[in-house]
Amino acid sequence: MDFQNTWIKYGIYYGLVSVIIMLFSFYIAQLGIGLQMLLGLATMITLFVLAGREQKNKNMGVLSYGEALKTTFLCGFVGVVISGLFMMILTNFVDPSLIDILKEQGIEAAKSMMEMFGAPEETISEALEKAETDMEGKFSPINQILSIFQSALFVLIIAAIVSIFLKKDEKTA
């Protein structure tokens, strides 16, 4: 693959790895929400570092913070769009029954977390009822598109942090 922009190449890699993690978790071995998030974060950071290093090499060992942030954020945004659109197609056209499974997983994760923090049973019941109601429209195409943009905000935060470690000014090159 020959890509003009480093961020496009690594963004596609990030999207594809995210899709593979989702498919593995949904259809082969349920990983749980926590482990999926951890794998997703590790994948994101790894691909940000690889993209930043490649961009730095293209710039003769120099990478400003702004260029690092642009590269890592756009890499993440491309990946989030790919995985978000895949999820939208999967849950709305290919396997709508997956929505019920995802709702169950979300409710179980919320219950486990509240129990872990010692929440009273009455509070847990009320919160789970509210979570169930809130999840009804979560998988509509509009809400899934909104979710892509919410994820982009998270990507920006991680990209900003990772870029601090990737930058290398001309003075120190």
JOTA-V596732 format. One record per residue. RES is the residue in three letters. PHI is phi in radians with two decimals (none if undefined). PSI is psi in degrees with one decimal (none if undefined). D_LAST is the distance of its C-alpha to the last C-alpha in Angstrom with 2 decimals. Layout:
# JOTA-V596732
RES_PHI_PSI_D_LAST, RES_PHI_PSI_D_LAST
This chain:
# JOTA-V596732
MET_none_127.5_28.92, ASP_-2.02_106.6_26.89, PHE_-1.94_139.4_25.56, GLN_-1.12_-45.0_23.93, ASN_-1.87_131.5_22.16, THR_-1.01_-41.2_20.39, TRP_-1.13_-30.7_22.07, ILE_-1.18_-47.4_25.48, LYS_-1.02_-52.6_25.16, TYR_-1.27_-26.6_24.07, GLY_-1.14_-40.8_26.48, ILE_-1.15_-42.1_29.28, TYR_-1.03_-45.4_28.39, TYR_-1.07_-44.7_28.45, GLY_-1.08_-44.2_31.77, LEU_-1.15_-42.7_33.31, VAL_-1.12_-39.3_32.42, SER_-1.09_-42.2_33.81, VAL_-1.09_-42.9_36.96, ILE_-1.10_-42.6_37.39, ILE_-1.07_-43.6_37.12, MET_-1.06_-51.1_39.69, LEU_-1.06_-42.6_42.06, PHE_-1.05_-46.0_41.86, SER_-1.21_-37.0_42.60, PHE_-1.34_-38.0_45.37, TYR_-2.06_-15.0_47.20, ILE_-1.94_-58.6_46.43, ALA_-2.51_115.1_45.73, GLN_-1.07_120.0_45.62, LEU_-1.62_-21.7_42.44, GLY_1.55_152.5_43.18, ILE_-1.12_-42.3_41.26, GLY_-1.07_-46.6_39.19, LEU_-1.19_-37.6_37.98, GLN_-1.06_-43.1_37.33, MET_-1.14_-41.6_35.18, LEU_-1.11_-44.8_33.26, LEU_-1.10_-41.5_32.72, GLY_-1.10_-42.7_31.72, LEU_-1.15_-43.9_29.14, ALA_-1.10_-41.4_27.69, THR_-1.10_-45.9_27.64, MET_-1.03_-51.1_25.98, ILE_-1.10_-43.1_23.15, THR_-1.04_-46.7_22.65, LEU_-1.24_-31.1_22.59, PHE_-1.10_-44.7_20.25, VAL_-1.12_-44.7_17.68, LEU_-1.09_-43.5_18.37, ALA_-1.12_-43.5_18.20, GLY_-1.10_-42.4_14.89, ARG_-1.12_-41.8_13.34, GLU_-1.13_-41.3_15.09, GLN_-1.13_-39.1_14.01, LYS_-1.10_-41.7_10.28, ASN_-1.11_-38.5_11.23, LYS_-1.11_-28.1_13.27, ASN_-1.72_26.0_10.56, MET_1.02_39.4_8.54, GLY_1.48_5.3_6.16, VAL_-1.98_135.4_6.09, LEU_-2.64_109.5_9.10, SER_-1.21_162.9_10.86, TYR_-1.06_-42.1_13.57, GLY_-1.07_-43.9_16.21, GLU_-1.17_-39.1_15.12, ALA_-1.11_-43.8_14.83, LEU_-1.13_-43.1_18.22, LYS_-1.05_-46.9_19.74, THR_-1.10_-48.9_18.89, THR_-1.23_-42.4_20.12, PHE_-1.12_-47.6_23.09, LEU_-1.14_-35.1_24.32, CYS_-1.02_-50.5_24.05, GLY_-1.12_-39.7_26.16, PHE_-1.12_-43.9_28.51, VAL_-1.04_-45.2_29.30, GLY_-1.08_-42.4_30.01, VAL_-1.14_-40.3_32.20, VAL_-1.13_-44.9_34.12, ILE_-1.06_-50.4_34.78, SER_-1.21_-35.2_35.98, GLY_-1.15_-44.3_37.88, LEU_-1.16_-37.8_39.70, PHE_-1.07_-45.5_40.48, MET_-1.09_-40.1_41.94, MET_-1.10_-45.2_43.95, ILE_-1.15_-42.6_45.42, LEU_-1.09_-47.7_46.09, THR_-1.42_-21.9_47.91, ASN_-1.75_-23.4_49.76, PHE_-2.18_-40.0_50.78, VAL_-1.51_-51.1_50.27, ASP_-2.48_74.9_51.15, PRO_-1.05_-22.0_52.35, SER_-1.17_-17.9_53.74, LEU_-1.11_-28.4_50.21, ILE_-1.02_-43.9_50.27, ASP_-1.10_-39.8_52.95, ILE_-1.13_-43.7_50.99, LEU_-1.15_-37.7_47.85, LYS_-1.08_-46.6_50.03, GLU_-1.01_-46.5_51.54, GLN_-1.06_-42.9_48.18, GLY_-1.10_-42.9_46.99, ILE_-1.18_-42.0_50.21, GLU_-1.09_-41.1_50.14, ALA_-1.12_-42.4_46.57, ALA_-1.11_-42.5_47.59, LYS_-1.11_-45.7_50.71, SER_-1.04_-43.3_48.91, MET_-1.13_-43.4_46.42, MET_-1.14_-39.5_49.28, GLU_-1.14_-38.4_51.29, MET_-1.09_-35.2_48.37, PHE_-1.55_5.5_48.17, GLY_1.29_31.3_51.97, ALA_-1.19_144.1_53.00, PRO_-1.11_150.3_56.78, GLU_-1.00_-38.7_58.43, GLU_-1.11_-42.4_59.70, THR_-1.12_-41.8_56.25, ILE_-1.07_-47.0_54.88, SER_-1.04_-46.3_57.74, GLU_-1.09_-43.9_57.23, ALA_-1.15_-37.7_53.47, LEU_-1.22_-36.6_54.00, GLU_-1.10_-43.8_56.61, LYS_-1.13_-41.9_54.25, ALA_-1.08_-40.7_51.40, GLU_-1.10_-42.5_53.83, THR_-1.14_-43.5_54.82, ASP_-1.12_-30.5_51.24, MET_-1.37_-12.4_50.31, GLU_-0.94_-47.2_53.07, GLY_-1.74_3.3_51.11, LYS_-1.04_-29.3_47.62, PHE_-1.77_14.3_47.58, SER_-1.24_153.8_48.87, PRO_-0.95_-40.2_46.67, ILE_-1.09_-47.5_46.04, ASN_-1.17_-31.9_44.97, GLN_-1.23_-35.0_42.75, ILE_-1.17_-42.4_40.98, LEU_-1.06_-37.6_40.62, SER_-1.09_-35.3_39.22, ILE_-1.08_-43.0_36.45, PHE_-1.26_-32.8_35.43, GLN_-1.15_-40.5_35.76, SER_-1.12_-34.2_33.51, ALA_-1.09_-34.3_30.95, LEU_-1.14_-43.5_30.85, PHE_-1.09_-42.4_30.16, VAL_-1.04_-42.0_27.42, LEU_-1.05_-42.4_25.81, ILE_-1.11_-47.8_25.86, ILE_-1.12_-41.5_24.36, ALA_-1.08_-39.8_21.68, ALA_-1.10_-40.4_20.81, ILE_-1.23_-48.4_20.51, VAL_-1.08_-36.9_18.57, SER_-1.11_-28.0_16.05, ILE_-1.02_-40.4_15.24, PHE_-1.47_-18.1_13.97, LEU_-1.54_-25.9_12.21, LYS_-1.15_148.3_10.13, LYS_-2.64_113.6_6.42, ASP_-1.34_161.9_6.14, GLU_-1.06_-37.4_4.97, LYS_-1.03_-36.7_5.72, THR_-1.72_1.1_3.82, ALA_-1.26_none_0.00
